[in-house]
Amino acid sequence: MKKCRALEACVGLLAVGLVLSGCAATTPVARTHSDSVVLQNDLQYGTVSGQKLLLNACLPKSSQAPTAAMILIHGGGFDSGTKDFGGMNALCSELADGGIAAFSVDYRLAPEFAYPAQVNDVTDALAWLRESAQVAEFGIDPERIGLFGSSAGAIIASSIGTKGTGSLTGDGRVAAVVAMSPAVDLTENGLLLGDPSKTAIDSILQYLGCSDFTDCSNSREASPLYAVDKTDPAFYIAISEKELVPVEQGKAMALALKRVGVPVTLDVKAGKRHALELLDEATRMRIRQFLIENLVDSARRTD
């Protein structure tokens, strides 16, 4: 995860094509906003241990309320990155330009803060957005909020999407999850899934607040794979065959979701692209259709 931070910071050009109408350009041009988007930066959604937790809001200017919404969760190996990091601003604006309200969030970072701090922070952002004041101000539908996570953010998104510690249950469940390069089995057994790099292992251990996996009591609790059940929302998982996160992690999550009947799209790419690097034109089109089917046009799935 850490070695890809510089790469993530350079992929804003790829992120800007994720719109929900028309055809994306082959070579999109990055922009921070358009005339159809209202930007509100540095909004405070909470305070923990004296630290303000902030998010950026990108709102469709002319859409009819209530609109669907996405929470964007940045990567950075859990110890770096912000809501403005790694193309998230461009993605936030483009989602709003296509009719979906988007909110790029900060969360507390390791090593000062370990799991479940990061999951709890994003969960708090979700709860804040569902409060009546924010629903009215932003014109969003609290029942149609999804998560988009990149790298470390994909682990957080997958944790909240399933029923792990800190995630919401019942009426609080999210409507859809897009996970770009997620690690989902953070246990010692997870090391047997492919050939994880030392960089990836070190990032996960830092997230868990552990020195090794053999003496890490929260590793299973923090693993989205073991929290999967039939009430989970639809997932879109994108991952490369030879990237930083072993492709076997994505395949294991997709299999677990399928086994319990949860709709899942597993998009495996050739090569080594990681996280936001995966947002080529074909991937953007698939995610666009996924969001239309599971967030924009469909009510939240219930049993």
C-alpha positions as CSV (number, residue, x, y, z in Angstrom):
1,M,0.0,0.0,0.0
2,K,2.7,2.5,1.0
3,K,4.8,2.1,-2.2
4,C,1.7,3.0,-4.3
5,R,1.0,6.3,-2.6
6,A,2.8,8.3,-5.2
7,L,1.0,6.4,-7.9
8,E,-2.4,7.0,-6.3
9,A,-1.6,10.7,-6.1
10,C,-1.2,10.8,-9.9
11,V,-4.3,9.1,-11.0
12,G,-6.8,12.0,-10.7
13,L,-6.9,12.1,-14.5
14,L,-8.3,8.5,-14.5
15,A,-10.9,9.2,-11.8
16,V,-12.7,12.1,-13.5
17,G,-14.5,9.9,-16.1
18,L,-16.8,8.3,-13.5
19,V,-20.0,10.0,-14.6
20,L,-23.5,8.5,-14.7
21,S,-24.7,9.7,-18.1
22,G,-23.2,9.8,-21.6
23,C,-20.0,8.2,-22.7
24,A,-16.7,8.9,-20.8
25,A,-13.9,10.3,-22.9
26,T,-11.0,8.1,-23.6
27,T,-8.6,10.7,-22.2
28,P,-10.5,12.6,-19.6
29,V,-9.3,16.0,-18.4
30,A,-9.1,16.6,-14.7
31,R,-11.1,19.5,-13.2
32,T,-11.9,20.4,-9.7
33,H,-15.5,21.4,-10.4
34,S,-18.0,22.3,-13.1
35,D,-20.9,24.6,-13.3
36,S,-23.3,21.8,-12.3
37,V,-21.5,21.0,-9.0
38,V,-21.6,22.8,-5.7
39,L,-18.4,22.2,-3.5
40,Q,-18.3,22.5,0.2
41,N,-14.9,21.8,1.7
42,D,-13.7,21.1,5.3
43,L,-17.1,20.3,6.8
44,Q,-16.8,18.9,10.3
45,Y,-18.7,15.7,10.9
46,G,-17.2,14.8,14.3
47,T,-14.5,15.2,16.9
48,V,-12.5,12.4,18.5
49,S,-9.8,12.8,21.1
50,G,-9.7,16.6,20.4
51,Q,-9.2,16.0,16.6
52,K,-11.7,17.4,14.2
53,L,-12.9,15.0,11.6
54,L,-13.6,16.7,8.2
55,L,-15.1,15.9,4.9
56,N,-15.6,17.6,1.5
57,A,-19.0,17.6,-0.1
58,C,-19.7,17.6,-3.8
59,L,-23.3,18.2,-4.6
60,P,-25.3,18.1,-7.8
61,K,-26.6,21.7,-8.4
62,S,-29.7,20.9,-10.5
63,S,-30.7,17.4,-9.5
64,Q,-34.1,16.7,-7.9
65,A,-33.8,15.8,-4.3
66,P,-33.5,13.4,-2.7
67,T,-30.4,12.1,-4.5
68,A,-28.2,9.0,-3.9
69,A,-24.9,9.6,-2.2
70,M,-21.4,8.1,-2.0
71,I,-18.8,8.3,0.7
72,L,-15.3,8.3,-0.7
73,I,-12.6,6.7,1.5
74,H,-9.0,7.5,0.6
75,G,-6.0,5.1,0.6
76,G,-2.5,5.7,1.9
77,G,-1.5,2.6,3.9
78,F,-3.5,3.8,6.9
79,D,-0.8,6.2,8.0
80,S,-1.0,8.9,5.4
81,G,-3.5,10.5,3.0
82,T,-6.4,12.9,3.4
83,K,-9.8,13.5,1.9
84,D,-8.0,15.5,-0.8
85,F,-5.6,12.7,-1.6
86,G,-5.2,10.4,-4.6
87,G,-7.7,11.8,-7.1
88,M,-10.6,11.8,-4.5
89,N,-11.4,15.5,-5.2
90,A,-11.7,14.7,-8.9
91,L,-13.8,11.7,-8.3
92,C,-16.0,13.6,-5.8
93,S,-16.7,16.3,-8.3
94,E,-17.4,13.9,-11.2
95,L,-19.9,11.8,-9.2
96,A,-21.8,15.0,-8.4
97,D,-21.6,16.1,-12.0
98,G,-23.3,12.8,-12.8
99,G,-26.1,13.3,-10.3
100,I,-24.8,11.6,-7.2
101,A,-23.9,13.6,-4.1
102,A,-20.3,12.6,-2.9
103,F,-18.5,13.1,0.3
104,S,-14.7,12.6,0.6
105,V,-13.8,11.9,4.2
106,D,-10.8,12.1,6.5
107,Y,-10.3,9.5,9.2
108,R,-7.7,9.1,12.0
109,L,-4.4,7.6,10.9
110,A,-2.0,4.9,12.2
111,P,0.2,4.4,14.1
112,E,-1.3,6.9,16.6
113,F,-4.7,5.4,16.0
114,A,-5.3,1.7,15.3
115,Y,-8.4,-0.4,14.3
116,P,-11.3,0.2,14.9
117,A,-10.7,3.9,14.9
118,Q,-10.7,4.2,11.1
119,V,-13.9,2.1,10.7
120,N,-15.6,4.0,13.5
121,D,-14.7,7.4,12.0
122,V,-16.2,6.6,8.6
123,T,-19.2,5.0,10.3
124,D,-19.7,8.3,12.2
125,A,-19.5,10.2,8.9
126,L,-22.3,7.9,7.6
127,A,-24.4,8.5,10.7
128,W,-23.8,12.3,10.5
129,L,-25.0,12.3,6.8
130,R,-28.2,10.5,7.8
131,E,-29.1,13.1,10.5
132,S,-32.1,15.1,9.4
133,A,-30.2,18.4,9.3
134,Q,-27.7,17.0,6.7
135,V,-30.3,15.1,4.8
136,A,-32.2,18.4,4.3
137,E,-29.1,20.5,3.6
138,F,-27.6,18.2,1.1
139,G,-30.8,16.9,-0.4
140,I,-29.8,13.2,-0.1
141,D,-31.7,10.0,0.4
142,P,-30.4,8.4,3.7
143,E,-31.5,5.0,2.4
144,R,-29.3,5.3,-0.7
145,I,-25.8,5.9,0.5
146,G,-22.9,3.8,-0.8
147,L,-19.2,3.6,-0.1
148,F,-16.2,3.9,-2.5
149,G,-12.9,2.8,-0.9
150,S,-9.4,2.8,-2.4
151,S,-6.7,0.5,-1.1
152,A,-6.7,1.1,2.7
153,G,-10.0,2.8,2.2
154,A,-11.3,-0.3,0.5
155,I,-10.7,-2.3,3.6
156,I,-12.6,0.3,5.6
157,A,-15.5,0.3,3.1
158,S,-15.7,-3.5,3.1
159,S,-15.7,-3.5,6.9
160,I,-18.6,-1.1,7.1
161,G,-20.4,-2.8,4.2
162,T,-20.3,-6.1,6.1
163,K,-21.3,-6.5,9.7
164,G,-17.9,-6.1,11.4
165,T,-17.2,-4.0,14.5
166,G,-18.3,-0.4,14.1
167,S,-20.6,-1.1,11.1
168,L,-24.2,-0.1,11.3
169,T,-27.0,-2.7,11.2
170,G,-30.7,-2.7,10.4
171,D,-31.7,0.6,8.8
172,G,-28.1,1.8,9.0
173,R,-26.7,-0.5,6.3
174,V,-25.2,1.1,3.2
175,A,-26.8,0.4,-0.2
176,A,-23.6,-0.5,-2.2
177,V,-19.8,-0.9,-1.8
178,V,-17.1,-0.2,-4.4
179,A,-13.8,-1.7,-3.2
180,M,-10.7,-1.0,-5.2
181,S,-7.9,-3.4,-4.3
182,P,-9.3,-4.6,-0.9
183,A,-7.5,-6.9,1.5
184,V,-10.3,-8.7,3.3
185,D,-8.6,-11.5,5.4
186,L,-6.2,-9.8,7.8
187,T,-5.5,-12.9,9.8
188,E,-2.5,-15.1,9.8
189,N,-4.5,-17.4,7.5
190,G,-4.8,-14.5,5.1
191,L,-1.1,-14.6,4.5
192,L,-1.7,-17.9,2.6
193,L,-3.9,-16.1,0.1
194,G,-1.3,-15.4,-2.7
195,D,2.0,-13.8,-1.9
196,P,1.5,-10.5,0.0
197,S,4.4,-8.1,0.0
198,K,6.2,-7.0,3.1
199,T,4.9,-3.5,2.5
200,A,1.3,-4.7,2.5
201,I,1.9,-6.9,5.6
202,D,3.5,-4.0,7.5
203,S,0.6,-1.7,6.6
204,I,-2.0,-4.2,7.9
205,L,-0.1,-4.8,11.1
206,Q,0.1,-1.1,11.7
207,Y,-3.6,-0.8,11.1
208,L,-4.3,-3.6,13.6
209,G,-1.9,-2.2,16.2
210,C,0.1,-5.5,16.2
211,S,3.7,-6.5,15.8
212,D,2.9,-9.9,14.2
213,F,-0.2,-11.9,13.2
214,T,0.3,-14.7,15.7
215,D,-0.3,-12.4,18.6
216,C,-3.0,-10.1,17.1
217,S,-6.4,-10.9,18.7
218,N,-8.4,-8.4,16.7
219,S,-7.2,-9.6,13.2
220,R,-10.3,-11.8,12.6
221,E,-12.7,-9.2,13.9
222,A,-11.1,-6.6,11.6
223,S,-11.4,-8.9,8.5
224,P,-14.4,-8.2,6.3
225,L,-14.3,-11.7,4.9
226,Y,-15.4,-13.2,8.2
227,A,-18.3,-10.8,8.6
228,V,-20.1,-11.6,5.3
229,D,-23.7,-12.5,5.5
230,K,-26.8,-12.5,3.3
231,T,-27.9,-9.0,4.5
232,D,-24.8,-7.3,3.0
233,P,-25.2,-4.8,0.2
234,A,-24.0,-5.4,-3.4
235,F,-20.3,-5.2,-3.9
236,Y,-18.1,-4.2,-6.8
237,I,-14.5,-5.5,-6.3
238,A,-11.7,-4.4,-8.6
239,I,-8.2,-5.9,-8.3
240,S,-5.2,-6.7,-10.5
241,E,-3.7,-10.2,-11.0
242,K,-0.2,-9.2,-9.8
243,E,-0.6,-6.0,-7.7
244,L,0.2,-5.1,-4.1
245,V,-2.8,-6.9,-2.7
246,P,-2.9,-10.5,-3.8
247,V,-5.8,-11.2,-6.2
248,E,-6.7,-14.1,-4.1
249,Q,-8.0,-11.7,-1.5
250,G,-10.5,-10.2,-3.9
251,K,-11.5,-13.7,-5.1
252,A,-12.1,-14.9,-1.6
253,M,-14.4,-12.0,-0.8
254,A,-16.4,-12.5,-4.1
255,L,-16.8,-16.2,-3.3
256,A,-18.0,-15.5,0.2
257,L,-20.5,-13.0,-1.0
258,K,-21.8,-15.3,-3.7
259,R,-22.2,-18.2,-1.3
260,V,-24.7,-16.2,0.7
261,G,-26.5,-14.8,-2.3
262,V,-25.2,-11.2,-2.2
263,P,-24.8,-9.6,-5.7
264,V,-21.1,-9.1,-6.4
265,T,-19.1,-8.1,-9.4
266,L,-15.4,-9.2,-9.4
267,D,-13.4,-7.2,-11.9
268,V,-9.9,-8.8,-12.2
269,K,-7.4,-6.9,-14.3
270,A,-4.2,-8.0,-15.9
271,G,-1.0,-6.5,-14.7
272,K,0.0,-4.6,-11.5
273,R,-2.3,-1.6,-11.3
274,H,-3.5,-0.9,-7.8
275,A,-6.5,1.0,-6.3
276,L,-7.3,4.2,-8.3
277,E,-4.9,3.1,-11.0
278,L,-7.6,0.6,-11.9
279,L,-10.0,3.3,-13.1
280,D,-9.6,2.9,-16.8
281,E,-12.5,3.6,-19.1
282,A,-13.8,0.0,-19.0
283,T,-13.8,0.0,-15.2
284,R,-15.5,3.4,-15.0
285,M,-18.2,2.1,-17.3
286,R,-18.8,-1.0,-15.2
287,I,-18.8,0.9,-11.9
288,R,-21.2,3.4,-13.5
289,Q,-23.6,0.6,-14.4
290,F,-23.2,-1.0,-10.9
291,L,-24.1,2.3,-9.2
292,I,-27.1,2.8,-11.5
293,E,-28.5,-0.6,-10.7
294,N,-27.7,-0.7,-6.9
295,L,-27.7,2.9,-5.8
296,V,-29.4,5.3,-8.3
297,D,-32.4,3.3,-9.6
298,S,-32.9,0.7,-6.9
299,A,-34.1,0.9,-3.4
300,R,-31.9,-0.6,-0.7
301,R,-32.2,-4.3,-0.8
302,T,-34.0,-5.9,2.2
303,D,-34.9,-9.4,3.2
